[in-house]
Amino acid sequence: MNFKNHDLLEGASKPGVQYEELPLVGPEGQRAAGLHWVRIALDNPRQFNSYTTEMVKGVVLGMRRASNDRGCVAVVFTGTGHKAFCTGGNTEEYATYYAGHPEEYRQYMRLFNDMVSAILMCDKPVICRVNGMRIAGGQEIGMACDFSVAQDLANFGQAGPRHGSAPDGGSTDFLPLFVGAEAAMQSCTLCEHWSAHKALRMGLLTQIVPALKADGRFVPNPLVVTERWTDEFGRIVHGEVKTGDEREKGKQVLARGEVDLSLLDTAVAGLVWKLANTMPGCLSKTIESVRKHKLEHWDRNKESNRAWLALNMMNEGRAGFRAFNEGTKDCREADFLLLRRRLAEGASWNEDLIEEVIARCRGGAVAQG
């Protein structure tokens, strides 16, 4: 049969995004002739795989290309290295180009929305291979995927209100569906990160596997409580970060170990194989039916959220992203209390106010009171 080409751009790729076809291989090493899976990887490890404008385009094109690939059985969406799947939008680009230019950011958010929609409407099942941190926009595009398989050193969470934004690129839509309204509220507002073990317990992940090899064997994340138990008040402790001496002992284990993602790759390949061994049409319909719950919220809110996020680049977004980009590793947040006080005093949003509230991140004096 002479097939028509339904791709928007044939074989198109963008800097910072890898696209690779990999053979479909079973657990016993058997290869399925004529079939493969596609790996789409964010490739910006220097900036923890944060996505630039060009990378967003690359993900959209990659998802469309894989969706139309007749021999593809699944898409694996991941990042390069072992430190981060994705930490969201590229704050350097945000701070130096989009901050203060809401109409430009509005156009960018059209591309971002297209990226989330491309994942949600891919004709193949999409697996998020969480090779490291999944934070902010990385959490949002990860939740748009159908499955998430993570290495257990990864952590998960939001950054919005602490860095001048709101997690309206998907988290306010998706996270309540995964973990319930109250836990979603806590995550979205406080921006406290969850371990992979806690994320699994909360229902955010399909599976986790160890990634730390110490003394020649794989061990669970030594910085979190991995035993399933509760404290004297009946609170679930499993997945919480260790403190005190236990944390120091965990750091020692972490220091002498090495990260090995072979178990993660085995788990992902196993899930791909299981998905391939189903009726293709019935699998697609099932995935589409389950996705409707995400799409209902996403399609209802994405355009109004896009407009608000663009306008926000004139004030809190502008201050937050500049503080992150211009600050040091020890100070990347604006002075929240100073900002609140100055607004309560009647200060107007302008360049002087922004400079005042981000001064501490560049070594300026922190206002008292």
C-alpha positions, 0 to 999 in steps of 0.5 A, spaced: 500 500 500 502 506 498 501 510 504 500 518 505 504 522 509 500 525 515 506 529 518 506 536 519 513 536 517 517 530 515 522 528 519 523 535 523 527 536 529 529 541 534 535 543 538 535 540 545 530 534 543 532 527 541 527 523 537 529 515 536 526 509 534 528 503 538 526 495 537 521 492 540 524 487 544 520 482 549 523 480 556 526 473 553 530 478 548 525 476 543 525 481 537 518 483 534 519 484 527 517 490 524 515 494 530 518 499 535 517 504 540 519 511 540 524 515 545 523 523 545 528 526 550 529 533 552 536 534 552 538 540 556 542 537 562 546 543 563 539 547 565 536 540 568 532 539 561 528 545 562 525 547 555 526 552 551 521 555 546 525 551 540 525 545 545 517 545 546 516 545 538 521 539 538 516 535 543 510 537 539 513 535 532 516 529 536 509 527 539 505 528 532 511 524 528 510 518 533 503 518 533 503 517 525 508 512 525 504 506 523 510 501 526 510 505 533 507 501 539 508 506 544 512 513 546 517 514 552 518 521 554 524 522 558 530 527 559 537 525 558 542 524 564 540 522 571 539 528 575 532 531 571 527 529 567 525 536 566 524 542 571 520 546 567 520 552 562 527 555 561 528 561 566 534 564 563 529 565 557 523 567 561 528 572 565 531 575 559 526 575 553 519 574 556 519 578 562 516 584 561 513 582 554 506 579 555 504 578 548 511 575 547 509 570 552 502 569 550 505 566 543 510 562 547 504 559 551 500 557 545 506 553 543 506 550 551 499 548 550 500 545 544 505 541 547 501 538 553 495 537 548 500 533 543 501 529 549 494 528 551 492 526 544 498 522 541 495 516 538 500 511 542 500 510 549 505 515 552 510 513 558 514 518 562 520 515 564 522 519 570 530 519 570 530 525 575 527 531 578 520 532 575 518 539 577 514 545 575 512 545 568 516 538 568 511 535 573 505 538 568 508 535 562 509 528 566 502 528 568 499 529 561 503 522 560 499 516 560 504 512 565 510 514 569 515 510 571 520 513 576 527 512 579 526 513 586 532 518 587 527 523 583 523 528 586 516 531 584 513 538 585 511 545 583 515 552 583 509 557 581 508 561 587 515 561 589 518 563 583 512 568 580 507 564 577 501 559 578 502 552 576 496 553 571 500 549 565 496 543 567 498 542 575 491 545 577 488 541 572 491 534 573 494 534 580 487 533 583 485 528 579 491 524 581 492 525 589 485 529 591 484 536 592 487 537 599 494 534 597 494 538 590 492 544 594 498 543 598 503 541 593 501 547 588 501 552 593 507 551 598 511 548 592 514 542 597 517 537 593 515 529 594 520 523 594 518 518 588 516 514 594 511 519 597 509 520 589 507 513 588 503 512 595 499 518 593 497 515 586 502 520 582 506 514 579 505 507 576 512 504 578 518 506 582 525 502 581 531 503 585 537 507 582 542 507 587 548 502 587 552 502 593 557 496 595 555 493 589 547 492 590 541 496 588 539 500 595 532 504 595 533 512 596 537 512 603 534 519 604 527 517 605 523 513 609 522 507 605 519 502 610 511 502 610 509 504 617 506 510 621 508 514 627 505 514 634 499 519 631 497 514 626 500 519 620 503 515 614 511 516 614 513 512 608 516 516 603 517 522 607 524 525 608 529 523 613 531 527 618 537 528 623 542 522 624 538 518 619 539 523 614 546 524 615 547 516 614 543 516 608 548 522 605 553 517 606 550 511 603 549 516 597 556 519 597 559 512 596 554 510 591 553 511 583 546 512 579 545 506 575 538 507 571 538 500 568 532 497 572 528 504 570 530 502 563 528 494 564 521 497 567 520 501 562 521 496 556 517 491 560 511 496 560 512 497 553 512 490 551 505 489 555 502 495 552 504 492 545 501 485 547 494 488 546 489 489 541 491 496 538 484 499 537 481 497 543 488 499 547 487 506 543 480 507 545 481 505 552 487 510 553 482 516 550 477 514 554 481 515 561 484 521 558 478 524 557 478 526 565 484 530 564 482 533 557 475 536 560 479 540 565 485 542 560 480 544 555 476 548 559 482 552 562 488 552 558 486 559 554 484 563 560 490 560 563 494 562 558 492 569 558 493 570 565 500 567 565 502 572 559 499 578 563 503 576 569 509 577 566 509 584 567 509 584 575 510 577 579 512 573 573 517 578 571 520 579 579 520 571 580 524 569 574 529 575 574 530 573 581 531 566 579 536 567 573 540 573 577 540 570 583 546 565 586 545 558 588 543 560 595 538 565 593 533 565 587 527 567 590 524 574 591 523 577 598 516 575 599 515 579 605 518 586 603 513 585 596 507 584 601 509 590 605 510 595 599 504 593 596 500 594 602 503 601 603 500 602 596 507 601 592 505 601 584 508 595 580 514 598 576 522 597 575 524 600 581 519 595 586 522 589 582 529 591 583 528 592 590 524 585 591 530 582 588 536 585 590 537 580 596 538 575 590 544 579 587 547 580 594 543 586 596 541 588 603 535 585 605 530 590 608 528 589 615 521 589 618 
